[in-house]
Amino acid sequence: LSFIYVPSPFAMLLATLDPRLAIRARLKHEFQLKLNDPQHPQIIEDPAMTHWVYARMNIYPNFHPTPKNSLLGAFWGIGPVLFWWSIFKTERDYRERLMKEGKYEWSPFQICS
């Protein structure tokens, strides 16, 4: 009777059964041994930190557009323009209404009423 392990879709594989997790656990163990060895002669490079620094320095090749990025870009790109347009239009309409009513007196020193 031979038994073939079939992983459950609701649970993770054990590190000893998943080859990727086994490699990751072995690399982590080796890194921890180097890090905690007081006699280690050279500088220890953390591969995760090296990868992070590379991705941080080369932003554009590592950028992936997502719906969230697109919405935030539209909000911060078009939002301020629409905001200031509405402010200036409201102010202009208010002044035009005052001019039509005859209540607006223009002064060269008047910045905003």
Buried (B, 14 or more C-beta within 10 A) or exposed (E): EEEEEEEEEEEEBEBEEBEEBBEEEEEEEEBEEEEEEEEEEEEEEEEEEEEEEEEEEEEEEEEEEEEEEEEEEEEEEEEEEEEEEEEEEEEEEEBEEEEEEEEBEEEEEEEEE
